[in-house]
């Protein structure tokens, strides 16, 4: 009997670049279907923060009444989530570069799912605050590892195209999540929101288990001690070009976060928009992101990632400064605010994907940590600018328009001053 053929050890299926599906024959609807399902999965994994925040906000008053606490006490559940999401990404970065992308992602999805169940069953406010922190810790695996996965399989240009497609899916979440959450709160109570989040987590776990192949082979994983890995964050933060891309994207995201948190009161209280019509304006701005992300995917091959990023930041800065001017002067009334606001929000369709793809391209061997820094900076900027807006909140357009205008201009300046200088630290 002849010698047996050697068999490769069993393991997770390696990931296949999405661009390879695009090379399939035109009639191959199966490949296109698999590609679409995987893109939807990647979009859902990246949107965990928006899902967990926007779907949950309508239930805050009911939650406060149920636990017999003030609105400020109920807000602590939101603060703990933001803290957990920001810190969690910094944990997953080194894990992903040492262990690969698949295992940390699946672990994070399990944590998110069971923590969401814990939130639904929480008997007290302190327990809910703790469960929200764990929920965020698990959910933060999604955006960090998806972005690293994209960098592993795609170059700068193709990565930006794919991230633009994912951004289009993410833009729908802030529109749909409050509507779904509001209906759940009205008809079944605030705890139902967390049961739905647990179901979403379980579905994403199943999808990732079946479709999210490992993109980082063991030969490319980082060695050394865990302390050395975490200290490697300093290497990224000393790179001026990386900081330029990360900071410009974070400031633009912070301006977007200020719009999301500040626009309901401004539109409804100051300009008298009926609450039932607010969603129409919010949806129109989200459509602007989708439109610009679509344009970005079409033009990026011709003009390149950096030029499209600069264009998006310039569009955001011009719109932001015009918004600050109309907000301060009252010129044009509500349309005078609405038009430049649309221009700024839509610019995120150019900025988000390109800033992430350009930043990750500088550190292909530390893509997990690079993605973690980018995500944490985005959340930090969003929290900071929202806090500034809260302190300056008033019944006028000045606070929100000034914060957005300043953030948009600062984003363009950060890219101009920092990203043009290439540090020798990256590899």
C-alpha positions in Angstrom: 0.0 0.0 0.0 1.5 3.3 -1.1 2.1 6.2 1.2 -0.9 8.4 2.1 -1.0 11.9 0.9 -0.4 14.4 3.6 -3.4 16.4 4.7 -3.3 20.0 5.8 -4.4 20.6 9.3 -7.9 21.7 9.7 -8.5 25.3 10.5 -10.7 28.3 9.7 -11.3 28.9 6.0 -9.0 31.7 4.7 -10.7 34.9 3.6 -11.1 35.6 -0.1 -10.8 39.2 -1.4 -14.2 40.6 -2.4 -12.6 41.9 -5.5 -12.1 38.3 -6.7 -15.9 37.9 -6.7 -16.1 40.9 -9.1 -13.8 39.0 -11.5 -16.4 36.2 -11.8 -18.4 35.9 -15.1 -21.3 38.3 -15.4 -23.8 35.5 -15.3 -22.5 34.1 -12.1 -25.3 35.3 -9.8 -24.1 33.0 -7.0 -20.8 34.9 -6.6 -22.5 38.2 -6.7 -25.0 37.0 -4.1 -22.2 35.8 -1.8 -20.4 39.1 -2.2 -23.5 41.1 -1.4 -24.2 39.0 1.7 -20.6 39.4 2.9 -20.8 43.2 2.3 -24.0 43.4 4.3 -22.3 41.4 7.1 -19.3 43.7 7.1 -21.6 46.7 7.2 -23.6 45.3 10.2 -20.4 44.5 12.1 -19.2 48.1 11.6 -22.5 49.6 12.6 -22.7 48.1 16.1 -22.1 51.4 17.8 -24.9 53.2 15.9 -27.3 50.3 16.4 -26.6 50.1 20.1 -26.9 53.8 20.7 -29.6 55.0 18.2 -32.0 52.2 18.8 -31.8 52.6 22.5 -32.2 56.4 22.9 -36.0 56.4 22.6 -36.2 54.2 25.7 -34.2 56.4 28.0 -37.2 58.2 29.6 -39.0 55.0 30.1 -35.9 53.4 31.5 -35.4 56.2 34.0 -39.0 56.0 35.2 -38.7 52.2 35.6 -35.7 52.4 37.8 -36.9 55.5 39.6 -33.8 57.6 38.6 -33.3 61.0 37.0 -32.5 61.5 33.3 -28.9 62.1 34.3 -28.8 58.7 36.0 -30.2 57.0 32.9 -27.6 58.8 30.8 -24.8 56.9 32.6 -25.8 53.8 30.7 -25.0 55.7 27.5 -21.7 57.0 29.0 -20.6 53.5 30.0 -21.3 52.2 26.5 -19.2 55.0 24.9 -16.3 54.3 27.4 -16.4 50.6 26.7 -16.5 51.0 22.9 -13.6 53.4 22.9 -11.4 51.3 25.3 -12.4 48.0 23.6 -11.0 48.9 20.3 -7.6 49.5 21.9 -7.7 46.0 23.3 -8.7 44.3 20.1 -6.0 46.0 18.1 -3.0 44.0 19.6 -5.2 40.9 19.9 -5.9 41.0 16.2 -2.3 41.5 15.2 -1.2 38.6 17.4 -4.0 36.1 17.0 -5.5 37.0 13.7 -8.9 38.6 12.9 -11.3 35.8 13.1 -11.0 34.5 16.7 -11.1 37.9 18.4 -14.1 38.9 16.3 -16.1 35.8 17.2 -15.2 36.3 20.9 -16.3 39.9 20.7 -19.6 39.0 19.1 -20.3 36.4 21.8 -19.6 39.0 24.5 -21.9 41.5 22.8 -24.7 38.9 22.5 -24.7 37.7 26.1 -24.1 41.2 27.5 -27.2 42.4 25.5 -29.2 39.6 27.2 -27.8 40.8 30.5 -29.0 44.3 29.7 -32.5 43.0 28.9 -32.6 41.2 32.3 -30.8 43.8 34.4 -32.7 44.2 37.7 -31.0 47.5 38.7 -29.4 50.6 37.1 -25.8 49.7 38.3 -26.2 46.3 36.7 -27.4 47.8 33.5 -24.5 50.2 33.5 -22.0 47.3 33.9 -23.7 45.3 31.2 -23.7 48.2 28.8 -19.9 48.5 29.3 -19.5 44.8 28.5 -21.9 45.1 25.5 -19.7 47.9 24.1 -16.5 45.9 24.8 -17.8 43.1 22.7 -19.3 45.3 20.0 -16.1 47.2 19.5 -14.5 44.2 17.9 -16.7 44.7 14.8 -15.3 47.9 13.3 -11.7 47.3 14.4 -11.4 43.9 12.9 -13.5 44.6 9.8 -11.2 47.5 8.9 -8.1 45.4 9.5 -9.6 42.5 7.5 -10.2 44.9 4.6 -6.5 46.1 4.8 -5.2 42.5 4.8 -7.0 41.6 1.6 -7.1 44.8 -0.4 -4.7 47.6 -1.3 -5.3 51.2 -0.6 -7.5 51.8 -3.6 -9.7 48.7 -3.4 -9.9 49.0 0.3 -11.3 52.5 0.0 -13.8 51.3 -2.5 -15.0 48.5 -0.2 -15.1 50.9 2.8 -17.2 53.3 0.8 -19.7 50.5 0.1 -19.7 49.7 3.8 -20.3 53.3 4.7 -23.3 53.4 2.5 -24.8 50.6 4.6 -23.9 52.3 7.8 -25.6 55.5 6.7 -28.9 53.8 6.8 -28.6 52.7 10.5 -29.1 56.2 12.1 -32.2 56.5 10.1 -33.8 53.1 10.7 -32.5 52.4 14.3 -34.5 55.2 16.1 -37.7 54.3 14.3 -37.3 50.6 15.2 -36.3 51.4 18.7 -39.2 53.8 19.2 -41.7 51.3 18.1 -40.3 48.6 20.4 -40.3 51.0 23.3 -43.9 52.0 22.7 -45.3 48.6 22.2 -43.2 46.3 24.3 -40.9 48.4 26.6 -37.2 49.4 26.6 -36.0 45.9 27.4 -37.1 44.6 24.1 -34.5 46.8 22.4 -31.8 44.7 24.1 -33.4 41.5 23.1 -33.3 42.6 19.5 -29.7 43.7 19.9 -28.9 40.2 21.3 -30.6 38.6 18.3 -28.6 40.8 15.9 -25.4 39.8 17.7 -26.3 36.1 17.4 -27.1 36.5 13.7 -23.8 38.4 13.1 -21.9 35.7 15.0 -23.4 33.0 12.8 -22.7 35.0 9.7 -19.1 35.7 10.7 -18.6 32.0 11.7 -19.7 30.9 8.2 -18.4 33.7 6.0 -15.6 35.7 7.8 -12.5 33.8 6.8 -9.1 34.4 8.5 -7.2 37.1 6.5 -4.0 37.2 8.5 -1.8 34.1 8.1 0.3 33.0 11.0 3.5 34.0 9.2 2.4 37.6 9.2 1.3 37.8 12.8 3.3 39.9 15.3 5.4 38.2 18.0 7.0 39.5 21.1 5.5 40.1 24.5 2.0 41.5 25.0 3.6 44.6 26.7 5.7 45.2 23.6 2.6 44.9 21.4 0.7 47.5 23.4 3.7 49.8 23.5 3.6 49.7 19.7 0.8 52.1 19.8 3.4 54.8 20.4 4.9 54.0 17.1 1.7 54.8 15.3 1.1 58.0 17.3 4.6 59.3 16.4 3.9 58.9 12.7 2.8 62.4 11.4 1.2 61.0 8.2 -0.8 58.5 10.1 -1.9 61.1 12.5 -3.0 63.4 9.7 -5.3 60.7 8.2 -6.6 59.5 11.5 -7.2 63.0 13.0 -8.8 64.4 9.9 -11.3 61.5 9.8 -11.9 61.7 13.5 -12.7 65.5 13.5 -15.1 65.0 10.6 -16.7 62.1 12.5 -16.9 64.4 15.6 -18.7 67.0 13.6 -21.2 64.4 12.3 -21.7 63.2 15.9 -22.4 66.8 17.0 -25.0 67.0 14.2 -26.7 63.8 15.3 -26.9 64.9 19.0 -27.7 68.5 18.4 -30.0 68.6 15.4 -33.2 67.3 17.1 -33.4 70.1 19.5 -32.4 72.7 16.9 -34.8 71.6 14.3 -37.8 70.9 16.5 -37.4 73.5 19.3 -35.8 76.4 17.5 -37.1 76.1 13.9 -40.5 74.5 14.8 -40.1 71.4 12.7 -42.8 68.9 13.6 -41.3 65.8 15.2 -42.9 63.5 12.7 -41.0 65.3 9.9 -37.6 65.4 11.6 -36.9 61.9 10.3 -37.4 63.1 6.7 -34.6 65.7 7.0 -32.3 63.2 8.8 -32.9 60.7 6.1 -32.1 63.2 3.4 -28.8 63.9 5.0 -28.1 60.2 5.2 -28.9 59.9 1.5 -26.2 62.5 0.9 -23.6 60.3 2.6 -24.7 57.3 0.4 -24.6 59.5 -2.7 -21.1 60.8 -2.0 -19.9 57.3 -1.1 -21.2 56.0 -4.4 -19.5 58.9 -6.3 -16.3 58.1 -4.4 -16.3 54.5 -5.5 -16.7 55.6 -9.1 -14.0 58.4 -9.1 -11.4 57.0 -6.8 -9.7 54.9 -9.5 -9.2 58.0 -11.6 -8.2 60.6 -8.9 -6.8 58.4 -6.1 -7.5 58.1 -2.4 -5.6 61.1 -1.2 -7.1 63.6 -3.7 -10.7 62.3 -3.1 -10.0 62.6 0.7 -8.8 66.2 0.2 -11.8 67.0 -1.9 -14.2 65.6 0.7 -12.5 67.6 3.5 -12.6 70.7 1.4 -16.3 70.2 0.7 -16.9 69.7 4.4 -14.9 72.8 5.4 -16.6 75.1 3.0 -20.0 73.8 4.0 -19.1 73.9 7.7 -17.9 77.6 7.5 -21.1 78.5 5.5 -23.1 76.8 8.2 -21.3 78.7 11.0 -22.0 81.9 9.1 -25.7 81.3 8.6 -26.0 80.1 12.1 -24.5 83.2 13.6 -26.3 85.7 11.3 -29.6 83.9 10.9 -29.4 84.5 7.1 -31.7 82.3 5.1 -33.6 81.0 8.1 -34.1 77.2 8.3 -33.1 76.6 4.6 -29.9 78.7 5.3 -29.0 76.0 7.9 -30.3 73.0 6.0 -28.4 73.4 2.7 -24.8 73.8 4.1 -25.6 71.1 6.7 -26.4 68.7 3.9 -23.1 69.6 2.2 -21.2 68.8 5.4 -22.9 65.6 6.3 -22.7 64.3 2.7 -18.9 65.0 2.7 -18.6 62.1 5.2 -19.2 59.8 2.2 -15.8 60.9 0.8 -13.9 61.3 4.1 -14.7 58.2 6.1 -13.5 55.5 3.7 -10.6 57.4 2.3 -9.1 58.5 5.6 -9.3 55.0 7.0 -7.9 53.3 3.9 -5.0 55.8 3.7 -4.2 55.4 7.4 -4.2 51.6 7.4 -2.1 51.5 4.2 0.8 53.0 6.2 1.0 50.1 8.7 0.0 46.9 7.0 1.7 44.8 9.6 -0.1 46.6 12.5 -3.4 47.0 10.7 -5.3 45.8 13.8 -3.7 48.5 16.1 -4.0 51.1 13.4 -7.7 50.4 13.0 -8.1 50.6 16.8 -6.4 54.0 17.0 -8.6 55.3 14.2 -11.8 54.0 15.8 -10.9 55.3 19.3 -10.0 58.7 17.9 -13.3 58.9 16.1 -15.2 58.1 19.3 -13.1 60.4 21.3 -13.7 63.3 18.9 -17.4 62.6 18.9 -17.6 62.5 22.7 -15.6 65.7 23.1 -17.5 67.7 20.5 -20.8 66.5 21.8 -19.8 67.5 25.3 -18.7 71.0 24.1 -22.1 71.3 22.3 -23.9 70.3 25.5 -22.1 73.0 27.5 -22.9 75.6 24.9 -26.4 74.4 24.1 -29.0 77.1 23.7 -32.2 77.8 21.7 -30.2 79.1 18.6 -28.3 77.6 15.7 -25.0 79.1 16.9 -23.6 76.3 19.1 -24.2 73.4 16.7 -23.2 75.3 13.6 -20.0 76.7 15.2 -18.9 73.3 16.5 -19.5 71.6 13.1 -17.8 74.4 11.2 -14.8 74.4 13.5 -14.4 70.6 13.3 -14.7 70.6 9.5 -12.0 73.3 9.2 -9.7 71.7 11.7 -10.0 68.4 9.8 -8.8 69.9 6.6 -6.0 71.7 8.4 -4.9 68.5 10.1 -4.6 66.6 6.8 -2.8 69.5 5.1 -0.2 70.0 7.9 0.4 66.3 8.9 -0.2 63.8 6.1 2.1 65.5 3.6 5.1 64.5 5.8 6.0 60.9 5.5 7.6 59.5 8.7 10.1 56.6 8.3 8.4 54.8 11.2 5.7 53.1 9.2 6.2 49.7 7.5 
